[in-house]
Amino acid sequence: MRSAGRWPECRVDLETTSLPVVLLGAVLLALGARVVWVASRSETGWDVLRVQWYDATLGWLAGEYEPIGQREPPEQADFWLAETDRILAAHPDGAVWMEDVRQEVRLEIAAGQVAE
């Protein structure tokens, strides 16, 4: 009888494991590493992956993702204001012009001039 708190031994015997299984595991590991590398180097990589995986797995149950361009104007404005805040925080020197755009959008929202 095993004592409580010990993990069972897990061994992979490469002599009895077939070569195609080992190769498949290596290929899947390499592809997974590639996805992580590409997504982490991209500014929107993880968000794009999240949306695509959500649509592919839960989209049929909870409804598909609606692209920003197809949403109502106030929702689009909220999204783009949040994006400009994020970009300004990440690149304060290179995104000075965005502050002007952000102010214009706020003025349009306040005046009720957001195009529908």
N, CA, C and O atoms as a GROMACS GRO file, in nm:
protein
  464
    1MET      N    1   0.084  -0.118   0.000
    1MET     CA    2   0.000   0.000   0.000
    1MET      C    3   0.089   0.124   0.000
    1MET      O    4   0.189   0.129   0.071
    2ARG      N    5   0.051   0.223  -0.079
    2ARG     CA    6   0.127   0.348  -0.088
    2ARG      C    7   0.096   0.437   0.031
    2ARG      O    8  -0.014   0.436   0.085
    3SER      N    9   0.196   0.515   0.069
    3SER     CA   10   0.172   0.611   0.176
    3SER      C   11   0.105   0.734   0.116
    3SER      O   12   0.126   0.768   0.000
    4ALA      N   13   0.026   0.802   0.198
    4ALA     CA   14  -0.046   0.920   0.151
    4ALA      C   15   0.053   1.033   0.123
    4ALA      O   16   0.154   1.046   0.192
    5GLY      N   17   0.023   1.112   0.023
    5GLY     CA   18   0.106   1.227  -0.007
    5GLY      C   19   0.215   1.202  -0.109
    5GLY      O   20   0.285   1.296  -0.147
    6ARG      N   21   0.233   1.080  -0.153
    6ARG     CA   22   0.336   1.052  -0.254
    6ARG      C   23   0.272   1.044  -0.391
    6ARG      O   24   0.161   0.993  -0.408
    7TRP      N   25   0.344   1.098  -0.488
    7TRP     CA   26   0.296   1.092  -0.625
    7TRP      C   27   0.331   0.956  -0.684
    7TRP      O   28   0.437   0.901  -0.654
    8PRO      N   29   0.244   0.903  -0.766
    8PRO     CA   30   0.278   0.776  -0.832
    8PRO      C   31   0.390   0.799  -0.932
    8PRO      O   32   0.402   0.907  -0.991
    9GLU      N   33   0.470   0.698  -0.951
    9GLU     CA   34   0.578   0.710  -1.048
    9GLU      C   35   0.522   0.715  -1.189
    9GLU      O   36   0.428   0.643  -1.223
   10CYS      N   37   0.582   0.800  -1.268
   10CYS     CA   38   0.540   0.813  -1.407
   10CYS      C   39   0.665   0.802  -1.493
   10CYS      O   40   0.753   0.888  -1.488
   11ARG      N   41   0.672   0.699  -1.568
   11ARG     CA   42   0.789   0.678  -1.654
   11ARG      C   43   0.745   0.662  -1.798
   11ARG      O   44   0.642   0.601  -1.828
   12VAL      N   45   0.825   0.718  -1.886
   12VAL     CA   46   0.804   0.699  -2.028
   12VAL      C   47   0.920   0.614  -2.076
   12VAL      O   48   1.036   0.656  -2.073
   13ASP      N   49   0.887   0.496  -2.120
   13ASP     CA   50   0.990   0.405  -2.168
   13ASP      C   51   1.002   0.423  -2.319
   13ASP      O   52   0.916   0.380  -2.395
   14LEU      N   53   1.111   0.488  -2.361
   14LEU     CA   54   1.128   0.517  -2.503
   14LEU      C   55   1.152   0.392  -2.586
   14LEU      O   56   1.134   0.394  -2.708
   15GLU      N   57   1.191   0.283  -2.522
   15GLU     CA   58   1.212   0.160  -2.598
   15GLU      C   59   1.079   0.101  -2.644
   15GLU      O   60   1.072   0.040  -2.750
   16THR      N   61   0.975   0.119  -2.564
   16THR     CA   62   0.844   0.063  -2.603
   16THR      C   63   0.755   0.166  -2.671
   16THR      O   64   0.655   0.130  -2.733
   17THR      N   65   0.789   0.296  -2.660
   17THR     CA   66   0.711   0.400  -2.725
   17THR      C   67   0.753   0.405  -2.871
   17THR      O   68   0.871   0.404  -2.904
   18SER      N   69   0.653   0.412  -2.957
   18SER     CA   70   0.684   0.410  -3.100
   18SER      C   71   0.741   0.545  -3.145
   18SER      O   72   0.711   0.649  -3.087
   19LEU      N   73   0.821   0.540  -3.248
   19LEU     CA   74   0.886   0.659  -3.303
   19LEU      C   75   0.785   0.764  -3.351
   19LEU      O   76   0.808   0.882  -3.326
   20PRO      N   77   0.676   0.728  -3.417
   20PRO     CA   78   0.580   0.832  -3.459
   20PRO      C   79   0.519   0.908  -3.341
   20PRO      O   80   0.493   1.028  -3.353
   21VAL      N   81   0.497   0.842  -3.228
   21VAL     CA   82   0.442   0.911  -3.112
   21VAL      C   83   0.543   1.011  -3.058
   21VAL      O   84   0.506   1.123  -3.021
   22VAL      N   85   0.669   0.972  -3.052
   22VAL     CA   86   0.774   1.063  -3.005
   22VAL      C   87   0.787   1.182  -3.100
   22VAL      O   88   0.799   1.296  -3.056
   23LEU      N   89   0.786   1.155  -3.230
   23LEU     CA   90   0.796   1.263  -3.328
   23LEU      C   91   0.676   1.357  -3.321
   23LEU      O   92   0.692   1.479  -3.330
   24LEU      N   93   0.558   1.301  -3.305
   24LEU     CA   94   0.437   1.384  -3.292
   24LEU      C   95   0.447   1.473  -3.168
   24LEU      O   96   0.413   1.591  -3.174
   25GLY      N   97   0.493   1.418  -3.058
   25GLY     CA   98   0.511   1.498  -2.937
   25GLY      C   99   0.611   1.610  -2.956
   25GLY      O  100   0.589   1.722  -2.910
   26ALA      N  101   0.721   1.580  -3.025
   26ALA     CA  102   0.822   1.683  -3.051
   26ALA      C  103   0.769   1.793  -3.141
   26ALA      O  104   0.795   1.911  -3.118
   27VAL      N  105   0.693   1.755  -3.244
   27VAL     CA  106   0.635   1.854  -3.335
   27VAL      C  107   0.534   1.941  -3.261
   27VAL      O  108   0.534   2.063  -3.278
   28LEU      N  109   0.447   1.881  -3.180
   28LEU     CA  110   0.349   1.959  -3.105
   28LEU      C  111   0.417   2.052  -3.005
   28LEU      O  112   0.372   2.165  -2.987
   29LEU      N  113   0.522   2.007  -2.942
   29LEU     CA  114   0.596   2.092  -2.850
   29LEU      C  115   0.660   2.210  -2.924
   29LEU      O  116   0.656   2.323  -2.876
   30ALA      N  117   0.717   2.184  -3.040
   30ALA     CA  118   0.778   2.291  -3.120
   30ALA      C  119   0.673   2.391  -3.168
   30ALA      O  120   0.696   2.512  -3.164
   31LEU      N  121   0.558   2.342  -3.212
   31LEU     CA  122   0.451   2.432  -3.258
   31LEU      C  123   0.396   2.515  -3.143
   31LEU      O  124   0.368   2.634  -3.159
   32GLY      N  125   0.381   2.454  -3.027
   32GLY     CA  126   0.335   2.527  -2.910
   32GLY      C  127   0.434   2.636  -2.870
   32GLY      O  128   0.394   2.748  -2.836
   33ALA      N  129   0.562   2.604  -2.875
   33ALA     CA  130   0.665   2.705  -2.844
   33ALA      C  131   0.661   2.818  -2.946
   33ALA      O  132   0.680   2.934  -2.911
   34ARG      N  133   0.637   2.785  -3.072
   34ARG     CA  134   0.629   2.887  -3.177
   34ARG      C  135   0.510   2.980  -3.155
   34ARG      O  136   0.522   3.102  -3.171
   35VAL      N  137   0.395   2.925  -3.117
   35VAL     CA  138   0.276   3.007  -3.090
   35VAL      C  139   0.304   3.103  -2.975
   35VAL      O  140   0.272   3.221  -2.982
   36VAL      N  141   0.364   3.051  -2.869
   36VAL     CA  142   0.396   3.136  -2.754
   36VAL      C  143   0.494   3.246  -2.794
   36VAL      O  144   0.477   3.361  -2.755
   37TRP      N  145   0.594   3.212  -2.871
   37TRP     CA  146   0.694   3.310  -2.915
   37TRP      C  147   0.631   3.420  -3.000
   37TRP      O  148   0.654   3.538  -2.975
   38VAL      N  149   0.553   3.381  -3.100
   38VAL     CA  150   0.494   3.480  -3.191
   38VAL      C  151   0.393   3.567  -3.117
   38VAL      O  152   0.392   3.689  -3.134
   39ALA      N  153   0.308   3.506  -3.036
   39ALA     CA  154   0.206   3.583  -2.964
   39ALA      C  155   0.267   3.677  -2.862
   39ALA      O  156   0.216   3.788  -2.841
   40SER      N  157   0.374   3.637  -2.798
   40SER     CA  158   0.434   3.724  -2.697
   40SER      C  159   0.512   3.838  -2.760
   40SER      O  160   0.533   3.941  -2.695
   41ARG      N  161   0.555   3.825  -2.883
   41ARG     CA  162   0.629   3.931  -2.951
   41ARG      C  163   0.537   4.031  -3.019
   41ARG      O  164   0.580   4.141  -3.055
   42SER      N  165   0.410   3.996  -3.037
   42SER     CA  166   0.315   4.083  -3.103
   42SER      C  167   0.238   4.164  -2.999
   42SER      O  168   0.212   4.117  -2.889
   43GLU      N  169   0.205   4.286  -3.035
   43GLU     CA  170   0.135   4.372  -2.940
   43GLU      C  171  -0.008   4.325  -2.916
   43GLU      O  172  -0.061   4.345  -2.806
   44THR      N  173  -0.071   4.264  -3.014
   44THR     CA  174  -0.208   4.217  -2.998
   44THR      C  175  -0.219   4.066  -3.008
   44THR      O  176  -0.330   4.013  -3.020
   45GLY      N  177  -0.106   3.995  -3.005
   45GLY     CA  178  -0.106   3.851  -3.029
   45GLY      C  179  -0.192   3.770  -2.935
   45GLY      O  180  -0.269   3.685  -2.980
   46TRP      N  181  -0.180   3.794  -2.804
   46TRP     CA  182  -0.258   3.714  -2.710
   46TRP      C  183  -0.406   3.743  -2.722
   46TRP      O  184  -0.489   3.653  -2.707
   47ASP      N  185  -0.442   3.870  -2.750
   47ASP     CA  186  -0.583   3.903  -2.764
   47ASP      C  187  -0.642   3.836  -2.888
   47ASP      O  188  -0.754   3.785  -2.883
   48VAL      N  189  -0.568   3.837  -2.998
   48VAL     CA  190  -0.615   3.772  -3.121
   48VAL      C  191  -0.633   3.622  -3.097
   48VAL      O  192  -0.733   3.564  -3.138
   49LEU      N  193  -0.536   3.560  -3.032
   49LEU     CA  194  -0.548   3.417  -3.001
   49LEU      C  195  -0.668   3.389  -2.911
   49LEU      O  196  -0.740   3.292  -2.933
   50ARG      N  197  -0.688   3.474  -2.812
   50ARG     CA  198  -0.801   3.455  -2.721
   50ARG      C  199  -0.933   3.460  -2.797
   50ARG      O  200  -1.020   3.376  -2.776
   51VAL      N  201  -0.948   3.559  -2.884
   51VAL     CA  202  -1.073   3.574  -2.960
   51VAL      C  203  -1.093   3.455  -3.053
   51VAL      O  204  -1.204   3.401  -3.062
   52GLN      N  205  -0.988   3.413  -3.124
   52GLN     CA  206  -1.002   3.302  -3.217
   52GLN      C  207  -1.034   3.172  -3.144
   52GLN      O  208  -1.119   3.096  -3.189
   53TRP      N  209  -0.966   3.145  -3.034
   53TRP     CA  210  -0.994   3.023  -2.959
   53TRP      C  211  -1.133   3.027  -2.897
   53TRP      O  212  -1.202   2.925  -2.892
   54TYR      N  213  -1.176   3.144  -2.851
   54TYR     CA  214  -1.310   3.156  -2.794
   54TYR      C  215  -1.415   3.128  -2.900
   54TYR      O  216  -1.509   3.052  -2.877
   55ASP      N  217  -1.399   3.189  -3.018
   55ASP     CA  218  -1.496   3.165  -3.126
   55ASP      C  219  -1.498   3.018  -3.169
   55ASP      O  220  -1.605   2.963  -3.197
   56ALA      N  221  -1.381   2.956  -3.173
   56ALA     CA  222  -1.374   2.817  -3.218
   56ALA      C  223  -1.429   2.719  -3.115
   56ALA      O  224  -1.481   2.614  -3.152
   57THR      N  225  -1.417   2.751  -2.987
   57THR     CA  226  -1.459   2.656  -2.884
   57THR      C  227  -1.593   2.689  -2.822
   57THR      O  228  -1.680   2.602  -2.812
   58LEU      N  229  -1.612   2.813  -2.779
   58LEU     CA  230  -1.735   2.849  -2.710
   58LEU      C  231  -1.828   2.939  -2.793
   58LEU      O  232  -1.938   2.970  -2.750
   59GLY      N  233  -1.783   2.979  -2.910
   59GLY     CA  234  -1.862   3.069  -2.992
   59GLY      C  235  -1.998   3.014  -3.030
   59GLY      O  236  -2.096   3.089  -3.038
   60TRP      N  237  -2.006   2.887  -3.052
   60TRP     CA  238  -2.134   2.825  -3.089
   60TRP      C  239  -2.231   2.825  -2.971
   60TRP      O  240  -2.352   2.815  -2.992
   61LEU      N  241  -2.181   2.834  -2.851
   61LEU     CA  242  -2.266   2.831  -2.732
   61LEU      C  243  -2.298   2.972  -2.682
   61LEU      O  244  -2.412   3.001  -2.647
   62ALA      N  245  -2.198   3.059  -2.678
   62ALA     CA  246  -2.215   3.191  -2.619
   62ALA      C  247  -2.227   3.303  -2.722
   62ALA      O  248  -2.245   3.419  -2.684
   63GLY      N  249  -2.217   3.272  -2.848
   63GLY     CA  250  -2.222   3.375  -2.952
   63GLY      C  251  -2.084   3.415  -2.996
   63GLY      O  252  -1.990   3.417  -2.916
   64GLU      N  253  -2.071   3.448  -3.122
   64GLU     CA  254  -1.940   3.480  -3.177
   64GLU      C  255  -1.899   3.622  -3.141
   64GLU      O  256  -1.982   3.705  -3.104
   65TYR      N  257  -1.770   3.647  -3.153
   65TYR     CA  258  -1.713   3.779  -3.126
   65TYR      C  259  -1.757   3.876  -3.235
   65TYR      O  260  -1.754   3.843  -3.354
   66GLU      N  261  -1.797   3.993  -3.193
   66GLU     CA  262  -1.838   4.095  -3.289
   66GLU      C  263  -1.722   4.193  -3.308
   66GLU      O  264  -1.680   4.257  -3.212
   67PRO      N  265  -1.671   4.205  -3.430
   67PRO     CA  266  -1.558   4.295  -3.453
   67PRO      C  267  -1.592   4.439  -3.415
   67PRO      O  268  -1.709   4.480  -3.418
   68ILE      N  269  -1.490   4.515  -3.380
   68ILE     CA  270  -1.508   4.653  -3.334
   68ILE      C  271  -1.582   4.736  -3.439
   68ILE      O  272  -1.670   4.816  -3.404
   69GLY      N  273  -1.549   4.718  -3.564
   69GLY     CA  274  -1.612   4.798  -3.670
   69GLY      C  275  -1.760   4.771  -3.688
   69GLY      O  276  -1.828   4.852  -3.751
   70GLN      N  277  -1.812   4.662  -3.635
   70GLN     CA  278  -1.954   4.630  -3.648
   70GLN      C  279  -2.033   4.662  -3.522
   70GLN      O  280  -2.154   4.639  -3.516
   71ARG      N  281  -1.966   4.715  -3.420
   71ARG     CA  282  -2.034   4.750  -3.296
   71ARG      C  283  -2.097   4.889  -3.306
   71ARG      O  284  -2.071   4.963  -3.400
   72GLU      N  285  -2.180   4.922  -3.208
   72GLU     CA  286  -2.243   5.053  -3.203
   72GLU      C  287  -2.136   5.160  -3.180
   72GLU      O  288  -2.035   5.132  -3.116
   73PRO      N  289  -2.157   5.282  -3.231
   73PRO     CA  290  -2.057   5.388  -3.218
   73PRO      C  291  -2.011   5.417  -3.075
   73PRO      O  292  -1.891   5.436  -3.055
   74PRO      N  293  -2.098   5.421  -2.974
   74PRO     CA  294  -2.047   5.446  -2.839
   74PRO      C  295  -1.952   5.334  -2.790
   74PRO      O  296  -1.855   5.361  -2.720
   75GLU      N  297  -1.981   5.210  -2.828
   75GLU     CA  298  -1.893   5.100  -2.793
   75GLU      C  299  -1.758   5.113  -2.865
   75GLU      O  300  -1.653   5.086  -2.807
   76GLN      N  301  -1.763   5.155  -2.992
   76GLN     CA  302  -1.638   5.177  -3.066
   76GLN      C  303  -1.556   5.287  -3.001
   76GLN      O  304  -1.434   5.274  -2.988
   77ALA      N  305  -1.622   5.395  -2.961
   77ALA     CA  306  -1.550   5.506  -2.897
   77ALA      C  307  -1.486   5.460  -2.767
   77ALA      O  308  -1.370   5.495  -2.740
   78ASP      N  309  -1.559   5.384  -2.685
   78ASP     CA  310  -1.502   5.333  -2.560
   78ASP      C  311  -1.380   5.246  -2.587
   78ASP      O  312  -1.279   5.255  -2.517
   79PHE      N  313  -1.390   5.160  -2.688
   79PHE     CA  314  -1.278   5.073  -2.722
   79PHE      C  315  -1.156   5.153  -2.763
   79PHE      O  316  -1.046   5.128  -2.715
   80TRP      N  317  -1.176   5.250  -2.854
   80TRP     CA  318  -1.061   5.324  -2.904
   80TRP      C  319  -1.002   5.416  -2.800
   80TRP      O  320  -0.881   5.440  -2.801
   81LEU      N  321  -1.083   5.469  -2.710
   81LEU     CA  322  -1.028   5.549  -2.600
   81LEU      C  323  -0.941   5.463  -2.509
   81LEU      O  324  -0.834   5.505  -2.466
   82ALA      N  325  -0.988   5.342  -2.480
   82ALA     CA  326  -0.908   5.250  -2.398
   82ALA      C  327  -0.779   5.212  -2.470
   82ALA      O  328  -0.674   5.201  -2.407
   83GLU      N  329  -0.787   5.191  -2.602
   83GLU     CA  330  -0.667   5.157  -2.678
   83GLU      C  331  -0.566   5.271  -2.678
   83GLU      O  332  -0.446   5.248  -2.663
   84THR      N  333  -0.613   5.393  -2.694
   84THR     CA  334  -0.520   5.505  -2.691
   84THR      C  335  -0.455   5.519  -2.553
   84THR      O  336  -0.337   5.550  -2.544
   85ASP      N  337  -0.532   5.496  -2.447
   85ASP     CA  338  -0.474   5.499  -2.312
   85ASP      C  339  -0.365   5.393  -2.298
   85ASP      O  340  -0.259   5.419  -2.241
   86ARG      N  341  -0.392   5.274  -2.350
   86ARG     CA  342  -0.295   5.165  -2.342
   86ARG      C  343  -0.169   5.198  -2.421
   86ARG      O  344  -0.057   5.174  -2.374
   87ILE      N  345  -0.186   5.252  -2.541
   87ILE     CA  346  -0.070   5.284  -2.625
   87ILE      C  347   0.009   5.400  -2.565
   87ILE      O  348   0.132   5.398  -2.566
   88LEU      N  349  -0.061   5.501  -2.513
   88LEU     CA  350   0.010   5.612  -2.450
   88LEU      C  351   0.089   5.566  -2.329
   88LEU      O  352   0.198   5.618  -2.304
   89ALA      N  353   0.035   5.470  -2.254
   89ALA     CA  354   0.108   5.419  -2.138
   89ALA      C  355   0.231   5.339  -2.181
   89ALA      O  356   0.335   5.345  -2.116
   90ALA      N  357   0.218   5.264  -2.291
   90ALA     CA  358   0.329   5.180  -2.338
   90ALA      C  359   0.435   5.262  -2.413
   90ALA      O  360   0.554   5.232  -2.402
   91HIS      N  361   0.393   5.364  -2.487
   91HIS     CA  362   0.485   5.443  -2.570
   91HIS      C  363   0.455   5.592  -2.550
   91HIS      O  364   0.400   5.656  -2.640
   92PRO      N  365   0.491   5.649  -2.437
   92PRO     CA  366   0.454   5.788  -2.411
   92PRO      C  367   0.519   5.890  -2.506
   92PRO      O  368   0.461   5.995  -2.531
   93ASP      N  369   0.637   5.860  -2.557
   93ASP     CA  370   0.705   5.956  -2.645
   93ASP      C  371   0.658   5.947  -2.789
   93ASP      O  372   0.654   6.049  -2.859
   94GLY      N  373   0.622   5.828  -2.835
   94GLY     CA  374   0.590   5.808  -2.976
   94GLY      C  375   0.444   5.826  -3.010
   94GLY      O  376   0.408   5.816  -3.128
   95ALA      N  377   0.359   5.852  -2.913
   95ALA     CA  378   0.215   5.858  -2.942
   95ALA      C  379   0.154   5.989  -2.896
   95ALA      O  380   0.040   5.991  -2.849
   96VAL      N  381   0.227   6.098  -2.907
   96VAL     CA  382   0.177   6.227  -2.862
   96VAL      C  383   0.056   6.270  -2.944
   96VAL      O  384  -0.038   6.328  -2.888
   97TRP      N  385   0.056   6.244  -3.072
   97TRP     CA  386  -0.055   6.285  -3.157
   97TRP      C  387  -0.185   6.217  -3.118
   97TRP      O  388  -0.293   6.269  -3.147
   98MET      N  389  -0.178   6.103  -3.054
   98MET     CA  390  -0.299   6.031  -3.015
   98MET      C  391  -0.377   6.107  -2.908
   98MET      O  392  -0.499   6.093  -2.899
   99GLU      N  393  -0.307   6.186  -2.828
   99GLU     CA  394  -0.376   6.263  -2.725
   99GLU      C  395  -0.475   6.360  -2.788
   99GLU      O  396  -0.584   6.381  -2.735
  100ASP      N  397  -0.438   6.420  -2.902
  100ASP     CA  398  -0.529   6.511  -2.972
  100ASP      C  399  -0.651   6.437  -3.024
  100ASP      O  400  -0.764   6.485  -3.012
  101VAL      N  401  -0.628   6.320  -3.082
  101VAL     CA  402  -0.739   6.240  -3.135
  101VAL      C  403  -0.831   6.199  -3.021
  101VAL      O  404  -0.954   6.205  -3.034
  102ARG      N  405  -0.773   6.159  -2.910
  102ARG     CA  406  -0.851   6.116  -2.795
  102ARG      C  407  -0.938   6.232  -2.744
  102ARG      O  408  -1.055   6.211  -2.710
  103GLN      N  409  -0.882   6.351  -2.739
  103GLN     CA  410  -0.958   6.467  -2.693
  103GLN      C  411  -1.073   6.498  -2.789
  103GLN      O  412  -1.182   6.532  -2.744
  104GLU      N  413  -1.049   6.485  -2.920
  104GLU     CA  414  -1.155   6.509  -3.018
  104GLU      C  415  -1.269   6.410  -3.001
  104GLU      O  416  -1.386   6.448  -3.009
  105VAL      N  417  -1.237   6.283  -2.979
  105VAL     CA  418  -1.340   6.181  -2.961
  105VAL      C  419  -1.420   6.211  -2.835
  105VAL      O  420  -1.542   6.197  -2.835
  106ARG      N  421  -1.353   6.250  -2.728
  106ARG     CA  422  -1.425   6.283  -2.604
  106ARG      C  423  -1.520   6.401  -2.626
  106ARG      O  424  -1.633   6.400  -2.577
  107LEU      N  425  -1.475   6.502  -2.700
  107LEU     CA  426  -1.560   6.617  -2.727
  107LEU      C  427  -1.682   6.576  -2.810
  107LEU      O  428  -1.793   6.623  -2.786
  108GLU      N  429  -1.660   6.489  -2.909
  108GLU     CA  430  -1.772   6.442  -2.991
  108GLU      C  431  -1.872   6.362  -2.908
  108GLU      O  432  -1.993   6.374  -2.926
  109ILE      N  433  -1.821   6.280  -2.818
  109ILE     CA  434  -1.910   6.201  -2.732
  109ILE      C  435  -1.989   6.294  -2.641
  109ILE      O  436  -2.110   6.278  -2.624
  110ALA      N  437  -1.921   6.391  -2.583
  110ALA     CA  438  -1.988   6.485  -2.493
  110ALA      C  439  -2.094   6.567  -2.566
  110ALA      O  440  -2.198   6.600  -2.508
  111ALA      N  441  -2.067   6.601  -2.691
  111ALA     CA  442  -2.162   6.680  -2.769
  111ALA      C  443  -2.269   6.594  -2.835
  111ALA      O  444  -2.362   6.648  -2.895
  112GLY      N  445  -2.257   6.462  -2.824
  112GLY     CA  446  -2.355   6.373  -2.886
  112GLY      C  447  -2.341   6.365  -3.036
  112GLY      O  448  -2.438   6.336  -3.105
  113GLN      N  449  -2.222   6.390  -3.088
  113GLN     CA  450  -2.200   6.392  -3.231
  113GLN      C  451  -2.137   6.264  -3.284
  113GLN      O  452  -2.084   6.263  -3.396
  114VAL      N  453  -2.140   6.159  -3.209
  114VAL     CA  454  -2.083   6.033  -3.257
  114VAL      C  455  -2.172   5.981  -3.369
  114VAL      O  456  -2.291   5.960  -3.349
  115ALA      N  457  -2.112   5.960  -3.485
  115ALA     CA  458  -2.187   5.916  -3.604
  115ALA      C  459  -2.245   5.778  -3.582
  115ALA      O  460  -2.180   5.689  -3.527
  116GLU      N  461  -2.368   5.762  -3.626
  116GLU     CA  462  -2.431   5.631  -3.613
  116GLU      C  463  -2.448   5.566  -3.746
  116GLU      O  464  -2.500   5.454  -3.755
   0.00000   0.00000   0.00000
